[in-house]
Amino acid sequence: MRVQSLLAGIAIALTVCLALSCQGEEKSSGSFIGPMKREEPEVSSEPVVLEPEEKEEPVQDAMIARPENYEEPSFYNQLIFIGDSRTVGMCDAVQESTDVTTIWSCKIAMGYDWMVSTGVPQIEQYVGEDTAVIFLMGVNDPGNIQSYISYVNDKADEWDALGADTYYAAVGPVSKETRYVSGQDIADFNMSLQEGLLDVTYLDVYGYLVENGYSTTDGLHYTASTYQDIYQYIVEHLENDSGGVEGSIW
């Protein structure tokens, strides 16, 4: 009887361990947030908060770099970027150090549904006073434009009450037609953004790239130098306390 009881106890323990193991696997299956390397299969369910670098500490891999001629937006203490694979590429291209806390919520091949279910909910706890929230979404599902406009307008109202400002960066151009999106799709999406956004600052990344030039790796995704240019354009056109930088609202 003692042997049978012992064996029964072992069986129960193994069952509990297996159940806990399965729970652990489920928790690790969330979307990746923050700087990512495309060759890494692991994902994280929590956004990465990139704190300002301590001057006496060595530069950490997860910090955000200052591109050439960088001017820090001193009127914001925190920047939050929400986006798709292009945002992932920008994050990778500029990571090193910054004087502003930066949070990245982005994932490859995502669109409106992911933004609403995951991208925005996991950063809302960080939205507060002196925060800029910047959206870079739409290239994967331009047909959802009206849903984007309605949702972002609603969130901008909520975040304004918390002391945060909301921005939407125009979808950048492609260098060649793809089966997923055309130049006309992007133009229509951006035009609708301009007409539909209310208390949201529209950042004309599209116009900036067309005027100044850009490079892509596959027609859709940009090179590191172009991502650095986009990041620089965004931070230079964030509104300040006196009403905004000229050209930040198009």
N, C-alpha and C positions, 0 to 999 in steps of 0.2 A: 504493500500500500504506500509506503514512504517513497519507493522508487516511482510509482505511478504519479504521486503528488508532485514529486520533483520534476518529472518529465512534463507534467501539465503546466507547472510554473514556468519552465523554460519555453514552452510553446507560446504561452501568453506574452512573455517578455519579447519573444521574436516578433510576434504580431504587432505589439506596440511600437517596436523599433522600425518595422517596415512602414507602419502608418505614418510615423513621424518623418521618415525618409521621404515618403511620397509628398507630404505636406511641404517639406523643404524644397523639393523639385518644383512644385507648383509656384511657390513664392519667387523662384528665380527665373520665371518665364516672362517677366514684364518687359516693357520696351526700354531701350537704352536711352539714357538721358545724360547730356553733357558731352565733352570731347570723346570721340570714338575713333578707333582705327578700323577700317573696313575688314581687315583680316582677322579681327578678334571676334570669336563667336559668342562670347559672354555678354549678357545684357544686364542692366540694372533697372529696378523698379522705382528708384528714387532719383530726383533731379540732383545734379552736381552743383553745389554752391561753391563758386570760385572766389575765395576771400582775397582781399588785398594782400599783396606780398609783404611779409615782415622784412624790413630792410636788412636785418642782421641774419636772416635765414637765406639759404641757397634757393635759387629759383626752382619751383616745383613744376613737374611735367603738366599738371592740370591747369596752370595759370594761363591767362590770356595775354598775348603779346601786344605791344604797341607797334603798329605799322609805321613806316617812315613818315616823318612830319606829323606825327600823332598829336592831337590837341585834346586833353582830357576834358570831358564835360563836367565841370566842377559843380554844376547846379543839380546833378543827380548823384545820389549815394549808391545807387544800385541799378543795374541794367538786367532785364530779363528778355531773352530771345526765345521765340517759339517758332519752329519751322520743320522743314523736311530735309531731304538729302543735301540740298544746296546749303542749308544752314549748318548741317554737319560738316560740310566741306569748309565753310567759312570759319567755323570753330577750330577745326584742325589747322587752318592756315595761319591763325593769329595767336595761338596759345603760347604763352610764356609768362607775362606779368602785366598787371594793371593796377591802378590806384582806386578803381571802383569795383565793388563786389559784382560779379557777373554770373548769372544763372542761365544755363542752356537746357531747353527742353526740345529735343529734336530727334527725328528718326527717319531713316531712309524709306522712300516710297510711300510716305504718309500723306493724307489729305484731311478733308473736313471732319470725317467721322472720328479719326484718331485725335484730332485737335480737340474736339468736344469731349470725348470720352476719357482721354488720357493727357494730352499735351498741356491743356489749360488747367484741369483740376489739380495736377501735381505741383503746380507752381503758385497756386493762389494763396497758400499760406505765407508766401514771401512777399506778396504785393502789399505795399504800404507807402508811407510818406517818402517823398523824394525818390520815387521809383519810376523808371521808364520801362514799359512793356512793349516790345517790338515784335510784330507778326511778320513772318516771311513764308507765307503759305499760298497754294493755289495752282502751282505748275502741274501737279499731278491730277487735279480734278477741276479744271476751270469751269465746267458746267455747273458747279455748286456755288457760283458767285453770289446769288441772292441769299443763300444760307450763310455764307461767310459774312456778308454785310450785316445781316440781321443779328447774328450772334456777337460779332465784334462790337457793334454799336451798343448792345445790351451790357457786355462786359465793361466797356469803357465807362458807362454810367456808374456801374458798381465800383469800379476802381477809382474813379474820380472822387467819390465820397471818402475813399481811404487815403487820398493825397497822391495818387499815382496818375501818370499820363500815359495814354495809349497811342501807339504808332502802327502804321501798316506800310511796309516796304513793298513797292510795286514789284510784280513778278518780272524778273529780268529776261532779256531776249534770248533766243536760241540762235545758233550759227547755221543750223540746217534743220529742215523739217524732220520730225520724228513721228513714229506711229502713235505716240501718246499725246503730243501737243504741237500745234502749229503756231507760226508767228501771228496769225490772225486771232487765234484763240487767246493768246497772251494780250494782244492789243485790246480785244473786247473786254477781257477780265479787268484790265487796268482802268479802262474807261468807266466801267461800271463801279469800280471802287471809288474813283474820283467823284462820281455823281451821288453815290449812296452813303458814304461814310459821313457821320455827323460830328460828334466830339472826338474825332480821331484825326491825328496828323498824318497825311499821306506823304510818303517819302518817294520821290520820283527816281528810284534806282534805275528803272528802264531808260528814262531819258538821259540820265547821267552816263550809262554804259554806251548807248548809241552815239552820244556826242563825243565821248572820250576814248572809245574803243574798249574791246575786251577780248579775252581768249578762252576757248573751251577745250576740254579734253575729249569730249565725245559728241559735241554739238549741243548738249544740254547742261552739263556740269562744267564749272569754270576752273581755271588754273589757280594755283595758290596766290599768285600776284593779283589776279582779278578779284578773288575773294577778299584780299587785304584792302583793295581799292573800295569795294562795296562797304566793308566794315568802317573804313575811314569816312566815307561819305555819310553813312548813317550817324555816327557819333558827332560829326560836325554839324548835322542838321537837326539835332535834338533841340526842342524848344527850351528857351531859358525863362527865367522869372519875369523878364520884361516883356514877354509876349511872343518870343520865338525868333529864330534866326531867319533873315530874309531868304526866301526860296525854300523854306522847309514845308510850306503848305502850297500844293500845286492845284 
